[in-house]
Amino acid sequence: MTPTAYRHELQTPIATVQAALAGARTVPFWLDTPDRPAARPRLEGDAVTDLVVVGGGFCGLWTALLAKERDPDRRVVLLEGQRIGWAASGRNGGFVEASLTHGRENGELHFADDLPVLDRLAAENFTAFAETLTRYGIDAEWEQTGVLTVATEPHQLAWLAEEAAAEGEPVLEGAALAAYGDSPLYRAGVFGTAGVGYVHPAKLAWGLADAAASLGVEIYEHTPATGIRTPDSVGLTVATPHGEVRAARVALATNVFPSLLPSRRLFTVPVYDYVLMTEPLSPAQLESIGWTGRHGITDSSREFHYYRKTADDRILWGGYDAVYHRGGRVRRAQDQRPETFARLADHFLLTFPQLEGIRFTHTWGGAIDMSTQLTAFHGIARGGRVAYSAGYTGLGVGATRFGAETMLDLLEGKDTERTRLKMSTRMPIPIPPEPFAYPLISMMRSAVAASDRNGGKDGMLLKLAGAFGIGFDS
């Protein structure tokens, strides 16, 4: 059995880990700023509109904005249960990937026939994403600075070589690798620039909201949608605690939260991801770890880490633990998980022992809408009057724009390349409800961890799941 560089058991002295985490703020770094916009008013009374969008994260904001771009005369109302961008859209790492399939291997498993079209549409979506930021002057700290993918275990070297060949990039070792990142755990790396960018995710959400509002979208915060009624063959009514919205069409962008369509609730589960943010690093500290560029870094484990820099040279460090909490609900108390923060701090210090004594200023978590195909699905209900897009499984910063376009195509009854894709015409395999979900997902997580420990070799459970088209990477 090949030993792993990263373990669930702490390898750094507990006192060192505790000192690094002491005093960290328990809120997402991105939202912890005096520049956060003031809350918009809640809906009071009733409203009538052409389209109501439920959800004020990336998917809902893109839907509202694109709906007005397509038809400036269309009346659009957006309802957000709490604050714009407060959930996954304000808690993620800010990695923007062009991929719509959670990587090539997952795309070949689920969408092999669609891959040529998906690759082209993904590239077009990525370009349109960046162009939108420029067109509306959205200061989301957009960067296209590349990503370094590293191998930290011997068995990952072959995977890395395959990735390098597919991307036409060299495998980096020794001094060539240390020029991008210098860690005693790095065995080799591949640096790529295509189809990856970075944003300040909260600034992206706030900027999209402002852009949508500038086109006439009515945005209401602290206005949870509690249900959809179909009073007649023409209109729909979305209920809220203090009023109703009558609309011809509804776009559901609730993602990790229970769908307003009960029949769609078994197709995602909330899996929690956790993140640390360091204090700002000095130029000397960055030089000591060889990370003087603005690129992000990720490792090749099934339970992988992702890390990147902020504008003020902090390091965001997340991943590895993907936690499904018993009961399958999204709860504020689950945003904090001390055992995971300790594990992440341990892994950080193992990766960069040069940074001994560093402090983490923020620790937070958030729920990801995981689907069994590890990527989003889109569809319609209620006679084509309700569209939904969900299941992004941690790859939603860029892909939600594509989901918004797809929902609008579906609501407008268009026959497009987007609506003909399998991810728009076929649902993923559903996930059993509780009490069956927790033990099943726990077994899958254990199997993924065992695969990393066993040199990347899948056991019978993962092989069986793969045969049925089910994945569960972290």
N, C-alpha and C positions, 0 to 999 in steps of 0.2 A: 504494500500500500504506500502510495506517495504522500508524504506529509504536506499539509497545506500551509501557505504563508499566513493566511487569515484563519482564525479559529473562533469558535463561539466562546471558549474559555479565555479570560484575560491573560495576556502575556506580559503586560506592563504592570509594574507595581500599582496596587489599588490607590495608594496615597497620591501617586503621580497623576493618575486619571482623575481622581476627585479634585485635586488642585486645579487641573486644567478646566474642569467644568464648573468650578465654584463661582457662584454669582451670575451665571448665564441667565439671560432673560428668556422667559418661556413663551415668546411670541415670534412669529415669523419675521426674520430680519427685513424682508422686502416691505412689510406692512408697518414696521416700527419706525415711522418717520413723521415729522411735523408737516411734511408736504402732502400727506394723504388728503385727498379732497374731502370737503364736507359732505355729509350724507345728503342724498337727494330725498325729497319727501316721499311718504308712503301714499298709496292709492286710497283716497277717501271718496266713497260714492261709486257710481257706476260709470263705465266708459264704453264706447263703441269704436271698433277699429277693423281694419282689413286683416291684420296679422297680429297675433299676440305671441311673444317669445317668452318662454318660461325658463329663467336661469340667467344670471348676470356674470357668468364666467366667460372664458374665451369663446366657447361654442355659441352661446347665446348672443354675445356681443358681435361676433362675426356675422351671425345670421341677421341681426337687426341692421347692421351697417350695409351688408350686401343687398338686403331686401330693398333698402332705399336707393342704393346705387342702381339697381336694376329698374326700379320704377319709382322715381321721385315723388309721384302723386300718391303712392301707397301709404296708407296710415299704418304705423307700426307702434305697438306698445310693448315694452320689456318689463317684466316683473322679476324682481330679485328678492328672495326671502330674507336676506340679511344685508350685506354690503357688497358692492361691485368688487369682484375678484377676491373675496375673503376666503374662499375654500381652496380647492386644488390650484386654481389659477393664480393665487397669491402665495403659494407655499412650495412650488416646485423649484427645480434647479435652474430654470431658464434656458435649458438646452432646446434649440429649435432644429429638429431633424426633418429633412425632406421626406424620408421614408414614410409610407402609409401602411406598411406591413410589419412593423417591428423587426426589421431586418430581412435579409435575403432568405435565410433558411426558413423562417416562419412564413414568409410569402410563398415559397415553393410548396410548403406543406398545405396551406389553405387556399391559395389563389394562383396556382401554377399557370392556368390558362389565361389569367388576366394580367400576368406580370408585365408583359411589354407595354400594355396600356397604362397600368398602374405606375410604372417607372416614369413614363412621359408625363402623366397627370401630376405625379408627385413633384417633378422638377418645375412644372408650370405653376403649381400651387406655391412652392417655395419662392419662386421669383415674384409672384403676385403678392405674397406676404411682405417681402422687403419693399416692394414698390408702394404698398399701402402706407407704410410708415413714412416714407418720403412725401407722398402726396398730401397727407394730413399733418405733416410736421410732428409726428408722435415721437417724443424723446424717450424711447424705451431702452437706451444704451445698447443699441443693435451693433453687434460685431460679427464678422465672418473671419475668424482667426484660426480655424482648423481644430482638429481633435487628435490627441495621441492615444492610441489603444495599446495597452501593454500586456505582456504575458508575465504572470507572477509564479507560475508553476510549469514544470517541464512539459506536461501534456498539452499545455496551451500553445506551445511553439508551433505545432503543426497547424492549429487553427489560425494562428496569426499569419503563417506563411500563405495559407489559402486566401485570407483576406487581402494580403499584400498583392498577390497575383491578380485577384479580381479587380482591385483598384488601380493596378499598374504602379504601385508604390514599392520602394525598397523596404526590406526588413532592417530596422535599426538596431545596432548593438554597440556596446562599449561607449566610446567617446561620442559617436554620432547620436546615440540614444540619450546620453547624459546632457546633450545640448538642449534637449526638450524637457527633461526631467531626470533628476539624479536620485535614485532610491536603491537601497540594498536589495529590495524585493524585485526590481525590474530585471527580467531576463532578456527581453527584446521588445520592440515596439514598432508600430506603423503609424506614420503621420499622414492624415488626409485632410483635404480642405473642401471637398465637394459635398454640398448638401448638408451643411451644418452651420449653425449660427448661435448666437447667445443674446438674450434680452434680460432686462430687469422685468420680471413677470408682472409685478404689480403696476409698474409704470405702463406696461403694455395694455393691461386691462383698463386702467384709467384713461389712457389715450384713446383706446377704441370706443369707450363710453362717450368721451367728449366728441369724437368724430361723428358717432351715430347721432348724438344730440344735435350737432350742428346741421345735420341733414333733416332734422325734424322728428327723430325718434323720441317718444315719451318714455322716460325711464323712471321707474318707481322702486325704491329700496324699502327694506323692512316690510315687504308685501309678499308673503308666501302664497303660492297657489295651492289651494286645498282640494281641488277637484275639477273635472271637466264634465259638463252636462251637454247633452245633445237635444235641445228642446224641439227642434224641427229639422227638416231635411236640408236647410240652407245654412243655418248658423250654429255656433257653439258658444257656450258660456263657461268662462273660467272663473271659479269662485275664489275669493280672498277673504280674510277676516273682516275687512271694512268696506267691501264693495265687490262688484262683479265686472268682468270685461266681456262684452259681446263681440265675437269676431267671426269672420268667415273661415279663417285658417289659424291653426295653432302649431308652433314649433317647440318641441320639448328638448331643452338642453340642460336637463337636470343631472345627467351623468351618474355620479356615485349615489345620489339620493334616490329613494324609491320612486319609480316612474308613476306618473298620474294614470298610466295604462296598466292596471294590475296584471294583465297577461304578459307584460314585458319585464316583470320584476325578478324573474329567475335567471336572467341572462347576464347579470353583473353581480359582483360582491365587492364590498369595501375592503381593500387591502391597504394597510397603513405603511407608509414610507416615512423614514425619519432622517433628520438633517442636522448637522452642526455648522456653525459659522465662526471662523476665527476672528480675532482682533486683526486690524490692518498689519500687514507684514512690511518690514523695512526693505529697501533695496538689497542690503547685505543678507538678510534672511532669504530672500528670493534667490539671490545668487548662490547661497549655500545649498539649495536644493535643485539648482540648475533650471529653475522654472522662471525665466525672465520674459518669456513670450506671453501672449494673451490667450493662448489656446486652452481648451479643456482637456481633461484626461479621464479615461475609463479603463478598467481592467477587464480581463477576458473570462472571469469566473462566471458560473451560472448564477451564483450569488455575488453580483458585481457591485463595485463602488463607482460613483461618478463624482468628479470634482472640477471646479472651475474658479476663476477669480472674479471678484466684483470690481467696480470702477475704482474703489479705494484700496485695492490689493488685499482684501480679505480672501480667504479660501473657504468656499462652500464645499462640504464633504458629506455625501449622503449615500444611501443605498444599503446593500448587503441584507439587512433584515427586511423582509416583507411580511408583515404581521396581519393575520386575520384574527380578529377578536371574537371570542365566542358570542353568539347571538346575532352577528352580522349587521350591527347598527352603527351609524356614524354618531359618535359621542365626543363632546368637547374634552372629557377627561382622558380620552385615548390619544390626544395630541401630545401627551407627555409619556415617555416610557424610559425611566432611568436606566434600566438594564441595557436597553439598546443604545442609549447615549454613551454609556460607559464602554460598550463594545466598539462603537464607532470611534471614540477617542483613542482607544487602544490601537485600533487598526491605523488611525492617522499617525500616531507616534511610531508605530512599527514601520510605516511607509517612509516617514520623514523624521528619523531620529535626530537630524540636524536641528530640528525645531523644538527640542526639549525646553520646557518652561513656557511654551505658548499657552495662551488662554482662549477659551471659546466664549464668545459674547452672547450667542443665541442658540437655543435648542428648540426644535419644534418638529411636529409631525403632521401628516394629513392623509386623507383617504383617497385612494386611487380606484377608479371604476374598472375592475379587472373582469375580462371576459375569457372564456375558454379558448378563444382563437388568438388571444393576446393583442388584438387590435380592434378597431371600432367596427360597429355595424350600424346601418341606417335603414329606415323603412317608414311605412305609412300605415295608418289605421283610420277608423271611423270614415270609411268611404273616401279616403284620400284627403281628408280635411285636417288630419293630425299627422305630423311627421316627427320622427325622433332620431337622435344620434347619440350613441353611448358606447362604452366599453373601450376607451382609449388606452387603458392599461399602462399609464405612465408615459405615453407618447402623444400628448395632446396639444402641446404648445403650437406646433405648426399644423398638425393634422386636423385640428378643430375648424380651421378655415375651410378645408376641403369638405368636412362634414356639414358645415353650414351651406356651402354651395349645393351639396347633394340634397339636403332637406328642401331647399328652395326649388330645385328642379322637380322633386317629387310633388311638392305642394302645387306647383304650376302645371303638373301633368305632362312634363316634358320627357321625351325619350332621348336620353343623352348617354354618352359613354359612362358617366358617373352612375346613372340609374340602372345601367345594365350590368354593372359589376356584381360579383357574387356577394361582396360585403353589403350590397344594397338590395339583394334579392333573396338572400339566404341567412337565416339566423344562426348564431353559434350554438353549440350544444349547451343546453341549460345546466345550471348548477343546482343540485338538490337543496331544498330548504333546510333550515334547522329543524331537528337536532342533528341531521345527517351531514350538513355542510362542514361544521367545525372539525370532526374527526377525519373527514375525507381530505380537506385542505391541509390539515396538519400532517397527514401521511404523505401528501404530495410534497410539502415543504421539506420534510425529512428526507424524502427520496432525492430531491434536488441537492440538498446539503451532502448526502452520501455520494452523489455523482462527483461533486467537487473533490471529496476526500479520496475517491477511488480513481483518480486520474482521468476524470471526465467520462467514465464508463457508466451508462445508464443501467439501473437495475430493472427488474421485471415490471415494476409498477409504472415507471416512466415509459418503458417500451410499450406496455399495454395502452397507456394513455395516448401515446403518440400514434398508435395504430388507429385510434378512434378520433384523431385530430384534436387532442386536448393538450395544451401546454401550460406550464406553470413555472416559468423562470421568475427570478426576482426582478 
